[in-house]
């Protein structure tokens, strides 16, 4: 993250307007949303040249412990409070006085460093969760009735502001033959906004489908599901969009990984994502909401395909179109053209990890609980159809047919005028056979490499590097390439062996 720092040490030494050197840093995501000035009374004046509700003013003050100073935020509106952050979710409210367009804060640098953030004034909250069509109590009941299934793991990540658990569900059939390091991963965020209860019904439908008799092996054995079932439990309890601090969690994500200024709910989830095993296997990320009322579409996408206004039924159909799942829009529409703003999960996760984040929005006016649950099962099936395929071209090969797949390695495209080659290792997961294969670039400057000559397959005992891959039905033929100059750069493709 780039930051703009305004060092006032020279001013201090020249004019004595502050007793000690102090530096002020802009910690907004863009790093240049704020402007700092010296006030005539020795104050630090902070103005924003971006919408403060989008850039969310945050600054860092560094100076000798005990330094006292006055911060004046001007032109921000009147609906703000100010807090000093100590760690994710832990803060103290600062003494502030406000008037029209002006918020003044008296501050002393307790530790020589303070992180200051403006936060919206707390909205009124209901006394309990009874107003929601899917209450927090309903969520607890569903989680408590999850069966003891070896494929299902519930992990407690930590607590919300009010102490409610932030959890993760991992559905992963580890007994399945697919190797963990190529198994596709789907990440789902549920109900960042506490009052968007339809997303919880959809979540129930997803879990019930995965645990039920109609789920297919492609949905249960050949994919790893990582689900955060209720990102905003306090908001769900109070039937409120925001968390207890009055923060919109879907404006609290960072393009630079977990940050100390984040709310505990967002920080816990983003920290967990940072530690996710096999991050290169993540194929789909879904951020499930429930505010759509039919006027503004039921689907949003990080890159601008499809357009912002697409009905829920079209969303379910669009998941079956690989252009909407794996392909980017060549035009790369600006974030705001698709309703995206700073701090949104679908914006910042794409910037941070390159993930394509889909945002389905279910009709909040709907009271048809079973229809919403069926939408969850439909989402699972739609994502299965094309969304998390091991490769974009082929996902299976019959014994006796040749193995052929492609690897996308743009950094191996050294000469834009030449067709280049890669040597990859092809291994069979069951027999242990190993073979080498040469992949040629599909065209000059394409960066996409495919088999120069297909590798034949056969049944039998492994005969390593004999030019034929010995395999078995139900195995996986895995193509593996490791960049010799960069150990972390690996490409993997897997193909299921069928009769």
N, C-alpha and C positions, 0 to 999 in steps of 0.2 A: 504494500500500500504506500502510495506517495503521500507525504504530509507537507503542509505549508507551515513553516515555523516563523514566528515573528519574535526575534530576540530583542529585548528592550534593555539589554545590559548597557549599551552605549548611552541610551537616553538616561538611564539611572545615573551613570557616572557623570554625565554632563549637566544634568538639571537637578538631580536629587529628588525627582518626583516619586521614586520608590526607593526604599532603603537598601535593597539588594537586587542583584540581577534575577530576572524572571523570564522564562521563555514560554510562549503560548503556541500550541500546535493544533492545527485543524485535523480532527480525527473522523470527519465524515468520510463516507466510502470513496467519494471522488477525490478527496484530499484538498480541494480548492473551492469549497462551497461557502466559506466564511471569509469575512474581511475584518481585520483587527485595526483599531485606532487607539490613540492615547487621548483620554478625556482631560479637560482642563483641571479637573479636581483630582487628577492622579489615577483615575479609574481606567480599566481596560474595556473599551467599547467593542462589542461583537455584533456584526450585521451579517445577514445571509443574502447572497445574490441568487440563491435557488429557493424554491418553495420549502420552507422549514418542515412542513408535514411530510415531505418526501426525503429531503437530505438528512433530517433528524440531527440538529446541531449537537455536536460532541466536540469537546476540546480537552487538551491535556495541558496542565500548568506544572512547570518544573522550576523550583527555586529553593532557597534555604528554608528548612523547617521553621515554622513559626511566622513566616512572612504573611502580613495581612494586606489584602487588596480588595478592591471593589470591582465586580464584574457587572457590566451593563449590557443586556441584550436588547437591541432596538429593532423595531420593525418586524417582530415575530408574531404579533397578535397578542391576545390576552388569555388564551386558554392553555397556558404552560405552567409547569412546576419545574424545579431544578433539583437534581440529586447528584451526590458524589458517589462514584462507584468504587467499591473495594475489591469485589470479586463477582463472578457471574451471579446476578440476582441479589447480591448483598449491597446495600446502599444506605446512605443517610440523607434525609431531606435537608436541604440547605435553607437557612433563613433568607427569605426573599420578600421584597415588596414590589408590587406591580401597579402600573397605571396603564393608560391606553398605549399600546404598542411598546411598552417598556417594562423590563423585568430587571431589578437590581438585586445583587447578591453580595453579601459581606462574607468573605472567605479568608481562612488562614490555612496555609499549607502545613497540614499536620505531619506529613511524612516527607515533605519536600517534593511531593508529586501528587497531583489530584487529577482524576478523570471526572469531568463534569458533563452531564447530559441534560438537555431539556426534554421533558416528558409531558405528554398531554395530561391535563387535570383529570383525576379519576372520574369516570362516568358513574352515575347511580347504578347500584346493583340490587338485584332482587335478594330476598332473604334466604331463599333456598332454590333448589333445582326443580321445583315442581312445575314451573312454567314451560319447560322444554318438552317437546313431544318425545324426545329420547334423552332422558335425564342422566345425570352422572350415576345415580343409583342403578339405572338400567344397565349402564356400562359395567359397573361392579358386578352385577348379577351375571351378566354374560361371561365376564372373565372368570368368575368363580366356578362356572359350570363347564369350562373347557375340559375335555377329557384328558386323561393321562395317556398321551400318545408319544411314542419315541421320536416322532418326526417334529413334534411341537415343543418349542422352548419359549418360556416367558422370562424376560430379563428385566430386573428393576434397575434403571439407570440413575435414579435420584428422585428428588422431590420438587414439586412446584413451589411457588411463593407461599401458598397456604399449607404446604406439606403433603399434598396428594401425590401419589407415585407417578412418575414418568416411565413408561414401560416400552419394551420392544418385544415383538413376537417374531421368532424365526421358525419358519416351516421349511425343513430340509430333511429329505429322506437320505440319511447317510448310508443306509444299507444298499441303495441303488448303485449300479455299476459305474455310473458316470463319475469321472474323477472330479474332485472338488475344485481344482484349479482351472477347469474349463466350464464348469456348470454355470449357466447364465444366472444372474441375480436380478431380481425385481425389487425395487425399494418403493414403499408406499407410505406417505404421510397422511394421517387421518385427522381431520377436524382441528386445524390450527385456530379456527374461529369457533369459540365455544357455543355460539347460538346457531350454528349450522348443523343441526342434528341429523339431516338426511344422510350425511356422510357416515354416520355411525351404523345406520341400517345397512348401507352398502358394505361396510366393513364386516358386519355379521354375515351377510350373504357370501362374501368371499371366503371367510373361514369355514362356514357350514359347507360350502361347495368343496373346498379342499379336503375336508374330513369326511365327506359323504361318498356314497357308492357311485355317483355319476362322474366323479373326477377321473381323468385319464392319466396314464403314466407320463404323458408329455406335460401335464400340469402339476404332478406331484413328485415324480422321480427325476425329471430332467430340468429342474429349475429350483432355485433357492429363493424363497420369499422372505424379505425383511420388512416388517410392518411396524410402524409406530402407531398404535391403535387409538390414542387420544393425546395429541400433542398439548392441548390446552385444557387440562382437567378442571382448573379453577373456573375458567370461562364456561365450561359445560355445567358445572354445579350452579353457577349464578345465571345461566342462560344469557351470557354476555359475550360479545365478539372479542373483547379484550381479556388480558390476564388481570390479576389482582392489582398490578401496578398501573393498570390503564394502558398497557402497551399492546398494539396490534402485532402479534407474533409473526404475521406474514409481512411485516416491514422490519423485521429484526434479524434477518439473515445477513451473513457477511460473505463477500467474494474472496476473503483471505483466511478462511477457516475460523474456528472458534475464537471469539474475542471477549475480553473481560467486561465490556460494556453490555453484553447481551443479557437478556432475561434468562433465568435458570432453565426454563423449558426449552428455549431455542438453543442455548449453549449445550445442554445435555444431549440433545438430538444431533446437533452438528458435530459435537465432539465424538459421538458414537460413529457417525458417518466417516469421520476422519480416520477412525481405527478399523473400519470395515475390512474383513479379510477378502482377498482377491478383488480389489476394487476395479481391476480391468475387466471383470466379468459382468459389471452392471450394464444391463441393456435397456431397461425402462425405469424411469422414476415417475411416480404419480403423486400428485398433491391433491387430495380429494376434499372438496368443499361442498357446501349445500345452500348457497344463497340465491341461485338462479330462479327468477320468477317468470321466465319466458320472454322478457323484453331485451335481454342483452346476451343471448346465446348461452349454451351450456358447456362450452369447451374453450380452453385457451392453451396456447402452446408457446414454448420459449422462443422459437425462432420465427414465428409468423405463418406457419402452415399448420393447420388450416387457418382461415381468418378468424377474427375474434367471435363473430356471430355464427355459431353452429349449434343446432339443437342437440339435445341429449341423445336422441335416437341416431343422429348423424355421427355423433362422437363414437358410439358403439360400432357403427359401421366403419368409421374411418380408421379405427384401430386395426382393421383387417387389410388396410392399404399400406404397404411398406413405405410408400412415399411419406405417409404421416407418422411413421414409427421411426424409421432409420435414416431418412434422407433429410438434408437441410435445404431450406429455400435458398437458391443461389443469390437472390437479391438481399438476403439477410435484413429483413425489415427491422426498423428500430424498435427497441423494447416498448416504448410508449404506444406505438401503433398497434400493439397487441394487448394493450391494457397493462403492460408490465412497468413497475416502478422500482426504484432503489429499495433494497431490503426484502423483496419478495423471494420466496424459495426458488421459483422457477427462473428468476433472473440470476440470483447470486450463486446457486448451485451450478448453473451452466458456466458462469464466469470462473468459478472456483475449480471445478472438476471436469468441465466440459460435458456434463450430463445434459441430455435433452429431457426436460421436465414437462409432463403433461398435466393439465389442471382440469379435470372434469368437475362440473358444478351441477349438483342435483337439485331438483325443484324443491325449494324450502316450503312451498305451499302444499306439497303433497302430503297426505295423511295415509296413503296406501302403503303400509309397512311392507307387505309381501312383495309388492312391485319393486320397492327400493331394494329389498334383499335380492330379488331376482336380477336387478341391475348389477349387483356384486358378482353373481355367478357369470353374468354376461361379460363383464369386464375380464374375468379370469379367462374365459374361453376366447375372447377376442385377442387378448395379449398372447395367448398360446398360439393362435393361428399363424402369426408372422412375427410378432413383436420380439420374442427372445430367441429366435433361431440361432443356432451355433454359427452358421455362416449365412450370408445373404443369398447365395446361389444354390447350394445343395446341402441337405442335412442328413442324407443317408446314402448308402452304397450296398448293393447286393454282392454276396461272395461270388467271385469270378469276374465281376466288373472292375474296371480300374478306379483307383482313388484319384480324385481331382478336386482341388479347391483353390481358393485365392487368398492371398495375404495382402493387406494394405500397409505398405511400408514406405511412405513418402520420403522419409529421411535417408532411404537407400537409393534414392533417385539423384545420383551425383551429377550426371551429365544430361542436361535437358535435350540434347541432340541424339543421344544413343539409347538403344534398348539394352537394359542391364539385367543381370541375373543374380539370383540368390540360391544358396544351397541350404535346404531345410532338413531337419530330422523328422521322419515319420515313424511313429511308434504305435503298437497295438496294445490296448490296455489289458486284454485277457492273456494273450499268448506271450507277451513280452517281446515280440519281434521288433527289430529296428531296421529301418532302411533310410537311405539318403535319396533326396529328389532335388532336381534343379527346377527352379521357377524362373520364368522369363517375364520381364516387364511387358504388360499388354500393349504398350505403345510408348514411343519416346515421350519422356516427361510425364507419364501417367502416375507413377508411384505405386501401381497395382501390379502384383506379380501372380502369375498362374503357371500351372504345370507346363513345362516345355514338352514333356511326353508323359502320359498318364502312367501311374504306378499300378501294375497288376496285383490282384489279390487271390488268395487260395486258402483252403483249410489245411491244417497240418501243424506239425511242430515248428517252432520258430527256427528259422535259418537266417541269422542276422546278416544284413548287407549282401543278400544274394540277388537282389533286384526284384523280389516278389514279397509282398506283405502277407505273411501267414496270420490269419485272423479267425474269428468265430462269430456265430450269430449272437447278437446282443452286445458285442464289444464296441469299442470306439477306436477308430483310426484317428490319431491326433497328429496334426502338423505343428511343428514347433520351430520357431526361429528366434535366436538370441543375438542381438547386435554385439559383435565382438568389441566394439569401442564403447559401449554403454550397457553395463550389466542389467540396469533396470528396464531397458527397452526390449520387450519380448512380444512376439505375436503368436497367437494360438488359434487354431481352427480344429474343430472336432466333427467327425462324421460317424453317425450310427451305422453299424453293420447289420443288415437285414437278410432274411433268407433269400 
